[in-house]
Amino acid sequence: MNIQEIKQGIIEGDRRAIAKAITMIEEGNKEIYDLIKDFKDYAGKAIVVGITGPPGVGKSSLISKLLKEAIERNMKVGVLLVDPSSPISGGALLGNRVRLMENITHENVYVRSLATRGWKGGLSKAVDDSILILEASGKNIIFIETVGAGQIETDIAKKADVVVVVLMPYSGDEIQALKAGLMEIGDIFVINKEDLDKVRTTELTLRMILEKEKGSKILYTSAVYNKGIKELFDAILNTWNELNGKGEIVRRRMERIKSKLINYLSDRIDGLLQNFLNEEDINIENIVKQIYNKSLDEVEASNYLFKKLNEKILKELKD
């Protein structure tokens, strides 16, 4: 498929075209960015819902049930499952879980695993542009599931309109550990696997932590027994409407743009730095040896490298 065929296919909701475009984004294929420019008018067409929480709480199973609920409401759904990268292939390590989800072959559904590829914050660098591709394909609600590494996954707040934090009974210790991270970004807190005991203890712990966050909602669900799914879906839509009415959705979407710009600059700078350190006249290994042998001071070395890097940047700007 050429770029124009991919573009038309995306607009028509063709799975193969969507898949090809997201693969090109993950691989950093520059051709895709000419296509993305043409999709700027589609930005903001979908409700973006972040689903995060510790490993093993049932995020994927919960999304599967939410997906089914969205279909019953005649909504078009996109799902981005962010997975750790394989150290060998660089691909999504847990991508097999896609096949475990219900209704993934439905005409109104597109589900995709994205590899983190070393990206921090529990997300993938490809998330922003993948959201736009799904919006251009007509999806009106998009679920993003983070890796599940805990407190560091606060970057989802910079990507999603509504953040759902999923917990489970017996996770009191995890709640305390996450207090300075996920607890601060959640709009809705879900205690999943409500069929387990100690569920009320988990709720009490959560309410004590969230006592100052009066706007936070706490819900119970059971993906296994299909309990609380409709109520959660309603809560997501109601929360989006409430936030939109207060101008918060606009603020969050502007934050998404800001985050994307910063990530883009960071990526470019990192690439420039790696190329710089690989240049023969820099000889970073020799500098390291001198520092180790105490013949060169670390501060002096850092200042020297920064000066040389600055000279390289200025030279490239002139060229």
Secondary structure per residue as TSV (DSSP state, phi and psi in degrees):
chain	resnum	aa	ss	phi	psi
A	1	M	-	360.0	131.1
A	2	N	-	-85.6	175.2
A	3	I	H	-59.2	-42.2
A	4	Q	H	-66.1	-37.2
A	5	E	H	-66.9	-38.6
A	6	I	H	-64.7	-44.7
A	7	K	H	-59.4	-49.7
A	8	Q	H	-64.3	-38.9
A	9	G	H	-62.9	-40.2
A	10	I	H	-62.3	-47.4
A	11	I	H	-60.0	-33.8
A	12	E	T	-84.8	-1.1
A	13	G	T	78.2	21.4
A	14	D	-	-71.4	124.0
A	15	R	H	-60.3	-41.5
A	16	R	H	-64.1	-39.1
A	17	A	H	-68.8	-41.5
A	18	I	H	-61.6	-46.0
A	19	A	H	-61.3	-43.0
A	20	K	H	-63.4	-43.3
A	21	A	H	-63.4	-44.6
A	22	I	H	-68.2	-35.5
A	23	T	H	-62.6	-42.3
A	24	M	H	-63.4	-37.3
A	25	I	H	-64.0	-47.3
A	26	E	H	-60.8	-36.1
A	27	E	H	-84.3	-5.4
A	28	G	T	73.4	25.0
A	29	N	-	-67.3	117.0
A	30	K	T	-66.2	-22.0
A	31	E	H	-60.6	-32.4
A	32	I	H	-66.1	-25.2
A	33	Y	H	-74.3	-23.1
A	34	D	H	-67.0	-36.0
A	35	L	H	-71.3	-42.1
A	36	I	H	-60.7	-36.4
A	37	K	H	-57.2	-36.8
A	38	D	T	-73.0	-12.7
A	39	F	T	-98.8	7.3
A	40	K	G	-60.2	-28.5
A	41	D	G	-72.0	-14.0
A	42	Y	G	-86.7	-12.3
A	43	A	T	-59.4	134.0
A	44	G	T	86.4	8.4
A	45	K	-	-79.7	-18.7
A	46	A	S	-115.9	152.0
A	47	I	E	-80.7	121.7
A	48	V	E	-102.9	120.4
A	49	V	E	-115.2	121.1
A	50	G	E	-91.8	129.2
A	51	I	E	-114.7	115.0
A	52	T	E	-137.5	170.6
A	53	G	-	149.2	171.7
A	54	P	S	-62.9	162.7
A	55	P	T	-62.8	145.7
A	56	G	T	83.6	4.6
A	57	V	S	-86.0	-6.7
A	58	G	-	96.0	32.1
A	59	K	H	-62.5	-46.7
A	60	S	H	-63.8	-42.5
A	61	S	H	-63.6	-38.6
A	62	L	H	-66.0	-43.2
A	63	I	H	-61.9	-39.6
A	64	S	H	-57.4	-41.7
A	65	K	H	-71.6	-37.9
A	66	L	H	-65.3	-35.6
A	67	L	H	-60.5	-45.8
A	68	K	H	-62.1	-40.6
A	69	E	H	-64.0	-40.4
A	70	A	H	-63.6	-40.5
A	71	I	H	-61.5	-42.7
A	72	E	H	-64.4	-22.5
A	73	R	T	-95.7	11.7
A	74	N	T	60.8	34.8
A	75	M	-	-98.4	153.5
A	76	K	-	-99.3	125.9
A	77	V	E	-118.4	137.4
A	78	G	E	-117.2	141.5
A	79	V	E	-131.0	125.0
A	80	L	E	-114.7	114.2
A	81	L	E	-103.5	111.3
A	82	V	E	-88.7	124.0
A	83	D	E	-120.2	157.1
A	84	P	-	-62.0	154.7
A	85	S	B	-85.9	145.2
A	86	S	-	-68.4	132.2
A	87	P	T	-67.9	-14.9
A	88	I	T	-95.8	-55.3
A	89	S	T	-93.0	-21.5
A	90	G	-	82.3	-2.2
A	91	G	S	-83.5	-178.0
A	92	A	B	-71.9	119.2
A	93	L	T	-69.3	-33.9
A	94	L	T	-108.3	25.2
A	95	G	G	-58.0	-20.0
A	96	N	G	-61.3	-22.9
A	97	R	G	-67.2	-17.8
A	98	V	G	-57.0	-41.2
A	99	R	G	-70.3	-14.9
A	100	L	G	-87.0	-10.5
A	101	M	S	-83.3	149.0
A	102	E	T	-80.2	151.8
A	103	N	T	63.2	21.0
A	104	I	T	-71.9	-14.7
A	105	T	T	-94.8	0.1
A	106	H	S	-62.5	143.2
A	107	E	T	-61.3	-24.2
A	108	N	T	-95.9	12.1
A	109	V	E	-124.8	139.7
A	110	Y	E	-136.8	123.3
A	111	V	E	-120.0	135.9
A	112	R	E	-145.9	136.0
A	113	S	E	-90.0	137.1
A	114	L	E	-120.1	134.4
A	115	A	E	-83.7	142.6
A	116	T	-	-66.5	-33.2
A	117	R	T	49.1	42.8
A	118	G	T	84.5	-2.9
A	119	W	-	-71.6	138.4
A	120	K	S	-88.5	170.4
A	121	G	T	84.4	13.7
A	122	G	T	76.6	12.9
A	123	L	S	-125.4	-173.6
A	124	S	-	-122.9	147.2
A	125	K	T	-60.5	-25.2
A	126	A	T	-80.1	-4.6
A	127	V	H	-59.3	-50.7
A	128	D	H	-56.3	-52.2
A	129	D	H	-70.6	-29.9
A	130	S	H	-67.1	-36.8
A	131	I	H	-58.7	-46.2
A	132	L	H	-62.9	-41.5
A	133	I	H	-59.5	-44.3
A	134	L	H	-67.0	-37.7
A	135	E	H	-64.0	-41.8
A	136	A	H	-65.3	-26.3
A	137	S	T	-82.8	0.0
A	138	G	T	99.4	4.4
A	139	K	-	-70.3	134.6
A	140	N	S	-110.2	-1.7
A	141	I	E	-145.6	134.8
A	142	I	E	-128.8	125.9
A	143	F	E	-101.6	133.0
A	144	I	E	-119.5	120.7
A	145	E	E	-102.8	126.6
A	146	T	-	-79.2	171.2
A	147	V	-	-57.3	-44.4
A	148	G	-	102.3	41.8
A	149	A	-	-104.3	2.3
A	150	G	S	99.4	-134.2
A	151	Q	T	-60.4	-30.1
A	152	I	T	-72.4	-9.1
A	153	E	G	-83.5	34.5
A	154	T	G	-79.0	-9.9
A	155	D	G	-63.9	-19.6
A	156	I	G	-61.6	-27.0
A	157	A	G	-66.6	-19.4
A	158	K	G	-91.3	-2.2
A	159	K	T	-118.6	-30.8
A	160	A	-	-100.5	152.4
A	161	D	S	-77.4	-39.2
A	162	V	E	-131.4	132.2
A	163	V	E	-109.9	124.7
A	164	V	E	-109.5	120.4
A	165	V	E	-100.2	122.1
A	166	V	E	-102.7	129.1
A	167	L	E	-128.5	-179.4
A	168	M	-	-150.9	161.2
A	169	P	T	-55.8	153.1
A	170	Y	T	75.8	7.7
A	171	S	-	-104.3	25.8
A	172	G	H	-57.1	-43.8
A	173	D	H	-63.9	-40.0
A	174	E	H	-64.3	-37.5
A	175	I	H	-60.5	-44.4
A	176	Q	H	-61.7	-42.6
A	177	A	H	-65.8	-31.5
A	178	L	T	-88.8	-0.1
A	179	K	T	-52.4	-41.7
A	180	A	T	-85.0	-0.4
A	181	G	T	-119.4	-95.3
A	182	L	G	-61.3	-31.3
A	183	M	G	-60.9	-23.7
A	184	E	G	-88.7	-14.0
A	185	I	T	-110.1	-9.4
A	186	G	-	-74.2	137.7
A	187	D	S	-96.1	-33.7
A	188	I	E	-132.1	133.3
A	189	F	E	-113.1	125.1
A	190	V	E	-113.1	125.1
A	191	I	E	-96.6	100.6
A	192	N	-	-85.8	167.7
A	193	K	-	59.6	47.4
A	194	E	T	-65.5	-11.4
A	195	D	T	-71.7	-14.8
A	196	L	S	-78.2	158.3
A	197	D	S	-79.4	-179.6
A	198	K	S	64.4	14.4
A	199	V	H	-65.5	-36.2
A	200	R	H	-71.2	-33.4
A	201	T	H	-63.3	-41.2
A	202	T	H	-62.3	-42.0
A	203	E	H	-63.5	-43.4
A	204	L	H	-61.8	-43.4
A	205	T	H	-60.1	-44.2
A	206	L	H	-64.5	-43.1
A	207	R	H	-66.0	-34.7
A	208	M	H	-64.0	-39.7
A	209	I	H	-70.7	-35.8
A	210	L	T	-96.2	14.9
A	211	E	T	-58.2	-28.4
A	212	K	T	-88.3	-13.3
A	213	E	-	-96.3	76.5
A	214	K	T	-65.6	-23.1
A	215	G	T	-81.8	-10.3
A	216	S	-	-73.6	139.2
A	217	K	E	-106.7	140.7
A	218	I	E	-118.9	125.3
A	219	L	E	-128.9	156.6
A	220	Y	E	-107.5	139.6
A	221	T	-	-140.9	163.5
A	222	S	B	-143.7	105.1
A	223	A	T	-64.6	-33.0
A	224	V	T	-64.8	-44.3
A	225	Y	T	-101.5	9.0
A	226	N	T	58.4	38.8
A	227	K	B	-101.5	138.3
A	228	G	S	77.7	3.9
A	229	I	H	-69.6	-47.6
A	230	K	H	-60.0	-43.7
A	231	E	H	-63.1	-39.2
A	232	L	H	-65.9	-43.0
A	233	F	H	-62.7	-42.8
A	234	D	H	-60.7	-41.3
A	235	A	H	-63.6	-37.4
A	236	I	H	-63.4	-48.4
A	237	L	H	-65.6	-41.5
A	238	N	H	-65.6	-39.6
A	239	T	H	-64.7	-42.0
A	240	W	H	-59.7	-44.4
A	241	N	H	-63.4	-40.8
A	242	E	H	-64.4	-46.8
A	243	L	H	-65.4	-38.6
A	244	N	H	-65.1	-39.0
A	245	G	H	-64.1	-27.2
A	246	K	T	-93.8	2.1
A	247	G	T	80.9	6.2
A	248	E	H	-72.8	-32.8
A	249	I	H	-64.2	-41.4
A	250	V	H	-60.3	-44.7
A	251	R	H	-61.8	-43.5
A	252	R	H	-67.0	-37.1
A	253	R	H	-71.6	-32.3
A	254	M	H	-68.5	-35.1
A	255	E	H	-64.3	-35.6
A	256	R	H	-62.9	-42.3
A	257	I	H	-64.5	-43.9
A	258	K	H	-60.9	-45.4
A	259	S	H	-61.0	-40.9
A	260	K	H	-64.8	-41.7
A	261	L	H	-63.3	-43.8
A	262	I	H	-64.4	-41.8
A	263	N	H	-63.4	-38.7
A	264	Y	H	-63.6	-46.9
A	265	L	H	-63.2	-42.4
A	266	S	H	-60.6	-41.3
A	267	D	H	-64.7	-43.7
A	268	R	H	-63.8	-43.7
A	269	I	H	-64.9	-40.1
A	270	D	H	-63.2	-42.4
A	271	G	H	-63.2	-41.8
A	272	L	H	-62.9	-42.1
A	273	L	H	-64.6	-43.3
A	274	Q	H	-63.1	-42.0
A	275	N	H	-63.9	-40.5
A	276	F	H	-61.3	-46.4
A	277	L	H	-69.7	-19.5
A	278	N	T	-88.8	-4.3
A	279	E	S	-70.3	141.8
A	280	E	T	-62.4	-40.5
A	281	D	T	-71.2	-13.6
A	282	I	T	-81.4	-46.4
A	283	N	-	51.0	63.7
A	284	I	H	-60.0	-33.6
A	285	E	H	-64.2	-38.4
A	286	N	H	-66.6	-38.5
A	287	I	H	-64.8	-41.6
A	288	V	H	-60.8	-43.2
A	289	K	H	-62.5	-40.8
A	290	Q	H	-64.0	-39.4
A	291	I	H	-66.0	-43.1
A	292	Y	H	-62.1	-39.5
A	293	N	T	-82.8	1.6
A	294	K	T	65.7	24.2
A	295	S	S	-94.4	-5.5
A	296	L	S	-141.9	135.1
A	297	D	-	-80.7	141.6
A	298	E	H	-60.4	-40.5
A	299	V	H	-65.1	-43.0
A	300	E	H	-61.6	-41.8
A	301	A	H	-64.2	-43.1
A	302	S	H	-62.9	-43.8
A	303	N	H	-63.7	-39.6
A	304	Y	H	-62.9	-47.6
A	305	L	H	-64.4	-40.3
A	306	F	H	-64.2	-40.5
A	307	K	H	-62.7	-45.0
A	308	K	H	-65.8	-38.4
A	309	L	H	-64.9	-42.2
A	310	N	H	-61.8	-39.9
A	311	E	H	-64.0	-39.7
A	312	K	H	-65.2	-42.2
A	313	I	H	-63.6	-45.0
A	314	L	H	-63.7	-37.6
A	315	K	H	-65.5	-43.4
A	316	E	H	-65.7	-35.4
A	317	L	H	-66.2	-36.9
A	318	K	H	-70.2	-37.8
A	319	D	-	-70.6	360.0
